[in-house]
Amino acid sequence: MNQQAVLAAASARLFQPGAPALLRCAELDKGGVRVFAAARHEVVSAVLSEEDTFSLQQYDDLLEQVVPGTRYLVGENDGNRQVRLRQLHAAQSWLNARIPGVDPSVPPNLDPGFRGWIAAMARKEASDILDVLQRRAQTGETINFVREYAFLLSYRMARRVLGVPAPEKVPWPVPLLLFARNLTRPGPALRRKDELGDALSALFLQVPLFGHVFGTIIASTGAVPWLAGKTASVGLAVIDDALDMPEVAPETSLLSALVAVQPQFPDVADYRLQARSVLFELTGALVLIVGKVLSEVAAFSASERGREAGIPWPALVQRLRDPALEPKARDATVAEMLRLADTSQLVRRVRRDCIWRGEQLKAGDRIVALVGAAAHDDAAFPQADRFAPDPARPYITSGPLQGPHVCYGRGIAWTIIAEAIAATAGRIEPAPNASLGTFLGLPDDLRFTAIRQ
């Protein structure tokens, strides 16, 4: 069995009565390192939150392998990570002081005024894209929701929010990946031209690194690390150039803010290195993850599963565009859609020899936390296949519920996703029998049609 088949079988066994908290997956062991799976919601939540037992060093090591010095906030909670968090909060406060309607007493990344600013920006970008796609109503040509809407909108938002430009040149693996995609996927070929091409290039610069870092359980070998380093280094060079010329970025961008607040950090000798990591991580999150999630949510809602769950696409659009919907209920709607569509997994490394929930673990053991399986655990989500949004539900699809690794950009991502879906009302809709196609494990195609005005 391949890796995913092994984990799927382990997940099924972990939900049987009397099953242990963790299940050994000996087929995935490598180099003397043991692999365990966790699937039940309560166990996965504990694995993600108990950082005294489970380490995120895995992600730091994989990044160091291909882009030395670069780190994600999804990594060990060390001194440099605290610097990056301080940079983010200082920069966010600097931005919020320039945005009307912001309450300085609220955590800056969660402030309703800031999220309202993000929402207005997302509405404008979505409307501009939909205006172009509206021409398809005359020609009858279908729309690739994934490429022509979800990832394009995510790319535009990344450019505006972060202020990092597109690279002028891309390394040869990018056109090679595009060639492979066009060779293996049906439908119109994608071209690396215009802004859609820039969005495609930005995405393909991120894909190898995300596969290397988040698709690895024990060690990444072969051509993958080389490819990840080759493509990621271009993105890092673009950020270095942008930091040298911050006046080119929008004033209300994170890049401008990070440059502006540097005098607040006289004790940080490698300020730019840490700031570069912040911009690099958030660029990847906006360009890749937001587009991926938006595509998967749309595919779920447009499918028979969405109808059976009680949230077909028209109902989801109407709910998210309802001005009477409270912000918490809106966030819960997005979180619930993420839960229903989720298939993700995360990896943790055991810090030291210990007995955890009856299982004898060794330092270095890997725990694969099957977040997607946990999101469908009836013990945490009664009638788990039904749409039942509630702010009190124990969502973990955007990371742990507590601890130092609560997702900083969750509010930004949820806002963009909600606005993107709401903006489609009366503009585009799923084509009959629309289904999600994938390439390199990411959404690639979902057919929509333009609605005649």
C-alpha positions in Angstrom: 0.0 0.0 0.0 1.1 3.6 -0.6 1.5 6.1 2.2 -2.1 7.5 2.0 -3.6 4.0 1.8 -1.7 3.0 5.0 -2.9 6.1 6.8 -6.5 5.7 5.6 -6.5 2.1 6.9 -5.0 3.2 10.2 -7.7 5.9 10.5 -10.5 3.4 10.0 -9.0 1.2 12.8 -8.6 4.1 15.2 -12.3 4.8 15.1 -13.2 1.2 16.0 -14.5 0.6 19.6 -11.6 0.1 22.1 -9.0 1.3 19.7 -5.8 2.9 21.2 -5.1 6.6 20.9 -2.2 6.0 18.5 -1.6 3.3 15.9 1.7 2.2 14.7 2.2 2.3 10.9 5.3 0.1 10.5 5.0 0.2 6.7 6.0 3.9 6.9 9.0 3.5 9.2 12.3 4.6 7.6 15.8 4.6 8.9 14.9 3.2 12.3 12.3 6.0 12.9 8.8 4.8 13.8 5.6 6.3 12.5 2.2 6.4 14.4 -1.1 7.8 13.3 -3.7 9.7 15.3 -7.2 10.2 14.0 -9.8 10.8 16.8 -10.5 14.5 17.4 -9.6 14.6 21.0 -6.3 12.8 20.4 -5.4 14.9 17.3 -6.1 18.1 19.3 -3.8 16.9 22.1 -1.0 16.0 19.7 -1.2 19.5 18.1 -1.4 21.3 21.4 0.9 19.5 23.8 4.2 21.0 22.7 6.1 19.7 25.8 5.7 16.2 24.3 5.4 16.8 20.5 7.8 19.0 18.6 7.5 21.0 15.4 11.3 20.7 14.7 10.4 18.6 11.7 9.4 21.7 9.8 12.4 23.7 10.8 14.8 20.9 9.7 13.1 20.5 6.3 13.3 24.2 5.6 16.9 24.3 6.7 17.6 21.5 4.3 16.7 23.6 1.3 16.6 27.3 2.3 19.0 27.8 5.2 18.0 30.4 7.7 14.4 30.5 6.6 11.7 29.6 9.1 7.9 29.4 9.4 5.8 30.4 12.4 4.8 26.7 12.1 8.0 25.6 13.7 9.7 25.4 17.1 8.6 28.2 19.5 12.1 29.5 20.0 13.6 33.0 20.4 13.6 33.8 16.7 10.0 32.7 16.3 9.2 35.2 19.1 11.0 37.9 17.2 8.9 37.1 14.1 5.7 37.3 16.1 6.8 40.6 17.6 7.5 41.9 14.1 4.1 40.8 12.9 2.3 42.5 15.8 4.3 45.7 15.5 3.8 45.9 11.7 0.1 45.1 12.1 -0.3 47.9 14.6 1.5 50.3 12.3 -0.9 49.3 9.5 -4.0 49.5 11.7 -3.1 53.1 12.7 -3.5 54.0 9.0 -6.9 52.1 8.5 -10.1 53.9 9.5 -12.3 52.3 12.1 -9.7 50.1 13.9 -9.9 49.6 17.6 -6.4 49.6 19.1 -7.6 47.6 22.2 -8.3 44.5 20.1 -5.5 42.1 19.0 -4.4 43.8 15.7 -4.8 40.8 13.4 -8.3 40.1 14.7 -9.6 43.7 14.7 -13.0 44.1 12.9 -11.8 47.3 11.3 -8.7 45.5 9.8 -10.8 42.6 8.7 -13.3 45.0 7.2 -10.4 46.6 5.2 -9.4 43.1 4.0 -13.0 42.3 3.1 -13.4 45.5 1.0 -10.2 44.7 -0.9 -11.3 41.1 -1.5 -14.7 42.3 -2.8 -13.1 44.7 -5.2 -10.6 42.1 -6.5 -13.3 39.5 -6.8 -15.6 41.9 -8.7 -12.9 42.8 -11.1 -12.1 39.2 -11.9 -15.8 38.3 -12.3 -16.3 41.3 -14.7 -13.8 39.7 -17.0 -15.3 36.2 -16.6 -18.8 37.6 -17.4 -17.9 37.6 -21.1 -18.1 33.8 -21.0 -21.9 34.1 -20.7 -21.9 35.2 -24.3 -19.5 32.6 -25.6 -20.7 29.7 -23.5 -17.1 28.8 -22.7 -16.8 27.3 -19.2 -14.7 28.8 -16.4 -11.9 27.0 -14.6 -12.9 28.2 -11.1 -9.6 27.0 -9.6 -7.2 28.7 -11.9 -9.2 31.7 -13.2 -10.8 32.7 -9.9 -9.6 31.0 -6.7 -5.8 31.1 -7.3 -5.9 34.4 -9.2 -7.8 36.1 -6.5 -5.5 34.7 -3.8 -2.5 35.9 -5.9 -4.0 39.4 -6.2 -4.7 39.6 -2.5 -1.1 38.5 -1.6 0.3 41.2 -3.8 -1.9 43.9 -2.2 -1.8 42.8 1.4 1.9 41.8 1.5 3.4 44.1 -1.1 5.8 41.5 -2.6 6.0 41.7 -6.4 6.0 38.9 -8.9 9.4 37.6 -9.9 10.6 39.0 -13.3 12.1 35.6 -14.2 11.3 32.1 -13.0 13.6 29.1 -12.9 13.2 26.4 -15.5 11.3 24.0 -13.2 8.3 26.3 -13.4 7.7 26.0 -17.1 8.5 22.3 -16.8 5.8 21.8 -14.2 3.4 23.7 -16.4 4.3 21.5 -19.4 3.7 18.4 -17.2 0.4 19.8 -16.1 -0.8 20.5 -19.7 0.4 17.1 -20.8 -1.5 15.2 -18.2 -4.7 17.3 -17.6 -7.6 17.5 -20.0 -9.1 20.8 -21.2 -7.5 24.0 -22.4 -3.8 24.3 -21.8 -2.6 26.9 -19.3 -0.2 29.6 -20.5 2.4 31.6 -18.6 1.3 35.0 -19.8 -0.5 38.0 -18.4 -1.6 38.2 -14.8 -3.0 34.7 -14.8 0.4 33.5 -15.9 2.0 35.5 -13.0 -0.4 33.8 -10.6 0.4 30.4 -12.0 4.2 31.0 -11.7 3.8 32.3 -8.2 1.9 29.1 -7.3 4.4 26.8 -8.9 7.3 28.5 -7.1 5.5 27.5 -3.8 4.3 24.0 -4.6 7.6 22.1 -4.4 8.5 23.6 -1.0 5.1 22.9 0.5 5.3 19.4 -0.8 8.8 19.0 0.7 7.9 20.5 4.1 4.3 19.4 4.7 4.2 16.2 2.6 7.2 14.6 4.4 6.8 12.3 7.4 10.4 11.3 8.1 12.9 12.5 5.5 12.6 14.2 2.1 15.0 12.7 -0.4 15.6 12.4 -4.2 14.8 15.3 -6.5 12.2 16.9 -4.2 14.6 18.9 -1.9 16.6 20.1 -4.9 13.5 21.3 -6.7 12.1 22.9 -3.5 15.4 24.8 -3.0 15.6 25.8 -6.6 12.1 27.4 -6.7 11.9 28.7 -3.1 15.2 30.6 -3.5 13.7 32.7 -6.3 10.8 33.8 -4.0 13.3 34.7 -1.3 15.4 36.8 -3.7 12.3 38.7 -4.7 11.5 39.6 -1.1 15.2 40.7 -0.6 14.9 43.0 -3.6 11.5 44.4 -2.3 13.0 45.1 1.1 15.7 47.1 -0.6 13.0 49.2 -2.4 10.1 49.4 0.0 8.8 52.6 -1.7 7.6 50.4 -4.6 5.2 48.4 -2.3 1.7 49.8 -1.4 2.0 52.0 1.7 -0.6 49.8 3.5 1.2 46.6 2.9 2.9 44.3 5.4 6.3 44.8 3.6 6.0 48.6 4.1 5.0 48.1 7.7 7.9 45.8 8.5 10.4 48.3 7.1 8.7 51.1 9.0 8.9 49.4 12.4 12.5 48.2 12.1 13.7 51.0 14.5 11.6 49.4 17.2 13.9 46.4 17.1 17.4 47.7 17.8 18.3 44.5 19.6 17.6 42.3 16.6 20.7 42.1 14.5 19.1 39.8 11.8 15.9 41.8 11.6 15.7 41.5 7.8 16.3 37.8 7.8 13.4 37.3 10.3 11.1 39.7 8.4 11.9 37.9 5.1 10.7 34.7 6.7 7.5 36.3 7.8 6.8 37.6 4.3 7.8 34.4 2.7 5.5 32.3 4.8 2.5 34.6 4.4 3.1 34.8 0.6 2.9 31.0 0.5 -0.1 30.9 2.7 -2.1 33.4 0.6 -0.9 32.3 -2.8 -1.3 28.6 -2.2 -3.4 27.7 0.9 -6.2 30.3 0.4 -6.7 29.3 -3.2 -6.6 25.6 -2.4 -9.1 25.9 0.4 -11.5 28.1 -1.6 -11.4 25.6 -4.5 -12.0 22.6 -2.2 -14.9 24.3 -0.4 -16.5 25.2 -3.8 -16.0 21.7 -5.0 -17.6 20.2 -1.9 -20.6 22.5 -2.0 -21.1 22.0 -5.7 -21.1 18.2 -5.3 -23.7 15.6 -4.2 -21.9 15.5 -0.8 -22.6 19.2 -0.4 -26.3 18.8 -1.1 -26.5 15.8 1.2 -24.7 17.9 3.9 -27.4 20.5 3.6 -25.2 23.2 2.1 -25.4 23.2 -1.7 -23.6 26.0 -3.5 -26.6 28.4 -3.9 -27.3 28.1 -0.1 -23.6 28.7 0.8 -23.5 31.8 -1.4 -26.7 33.3 0.0 -25.6 32.6 3.5 -22.3 34.4 3.2 -23.7 37.4 1.4 -26.4 37.9 4.0 -25.7 41.3 5.6 -27.6 40.2 8.7 -25.2 37.3 9.4 -23.2 38.0 12.5 -19.3 38.0 12.1 -18.9 35.0 14.4 -21.6 33.1 12.5 -19.8 34.0 9.2 -16.5 32.7 10.5 -18.2 29.6 11.8 -19.7 29.0 8.3 -16.3 29.2 6.7 -14.8 27.0 9.5 -17.6 24.4 9.0 -17.0 24.3 5.3 -13.3 23.8 5.9 -14.2 21.0 8.3 -16.5 19.2 5.8 -14.0 19.5 2.9 -10.8 18.8 4.9 -8.5 15.9 4.2 -5.3 17.4 5.6 -2.6 15.9 8.0 0.2 17.3 10.1 3.3 15.8 11.5 4.8 16.1 14.9 8.1 14.6 16.3 8.2 13.1 19.8 10.7 15.1 22.0 11.7 12.4 24.4 11.1 8.8 25.5 7.8 8.7 27.3 4.5 6.8 27.8 1.7 8.8 26.2 -1.9 7.6 26.6 -0.7 4.1 27.1 1.7 4.0 24.1 5.5 3.7 24.7 7.0 6.4 22.5 10.7 7.0 21.7 12.4 10.3 21.0 12.2 11.0 17.3 9.1 9.0 16.6 6.7 10.7 14.1 3.1 11.2 14.8 0.9 11.8 11.8 -2.1 13.8 13.0 -5.0 13.1 10.6 -6.8 16.4 10.9 -9.2 15.6 8.1 -10.3 12.4 9.8 -10.6 14.2 13.2 -12.8 16.8 11.5 -15.3 14.1 10.8 -15.3 12.5 14.3 -18.9 12.1 15.5 -17.7 12.3 19.1 -16.7 15.9 18.5 -19.2 16.8 15.7 -22.5 14.9 16.0 -23.8 14.0 12.6 -20.4 14.9 11.3 -21.4 14.8 7.6 -24.1 17.5 8.1 -23.5 21.3 7.8 -24.0 22.7 11.4 -21.9 25.8 11.9 -21.4 27.0 15.5 -18.7 29.2 16.8 -18.5 26.9 19.8 -17.6 23.8 17.8 -14.0 22.6 18.3 -12.6 23.3 14.9 -9.0 22.4 14.2 -8.8 22.7 10.4 -6.9 25.9 10.7 -4.5 24.6 13.3 -4.6 23.9 17.1 -7.3 25.5 19.2 -4.8 26.8 21.9 -1.2 27.1 22.6 1.5 29.3 20.9 0.7 28.0 17.4 -2.8 29.3 17.0 -2.9 30.5 13.3 -2.0 34.2 13.0 -3.6 34.6 9.6 -6.8 32.7 10.2 -9.0 35.9 10.2 -7.4 37.1 7.0 -7.9 33.8 5.2 -11.5 33.3 6.4 -12.4 36.8 5.3 -11.0 36.4 1.8 -12.7 33.0 1.4 -16.1 34.3 2.6 -16.0 37.4 0.3 -14.8 35.4 -2.7 -17.8 33.0 -2.3 -20.3 35.8 -1.7 -19.2 37.8 -4.7 -20.2 35.0 -7.1 -23.9 35.6 -6.5 -25.6 36.1 -9.8 -22.3 36.0 -11.6 -21.0 32.5 -11.9 -22.2 29.0 -10.8 -21.1 25.4 -10.9 -21.4 23.7 -14.2 -23.6 20.5 -14.2 -21.8 17.6 -12.6 -18.8 19.8 -11.8 -16.0 17.9 -10.1 -12.6 18.8 -8.8 -9.5 17.8 -10.8 -6.1 17.8 -9.2 -2.4 18.1 -10.2 0.5 17.5 -7.8 -2.0 17.0 -5.0 -3.5 20.5 -5.4 -6.8 21.6 -7.0 -6.4 22.2 -10.7 -9.8 22.4 -12.3 -13.5 22.9 -11.4 -15.9 23.9 -14.1 -18.2 26.9 -13.5 -20.4 28.8 -16.0 -21.1 32.5 -16.2 -24.7 33.6 -15.6 -26.3 35.8 -18.2 -27.1 39.2 -16.8 
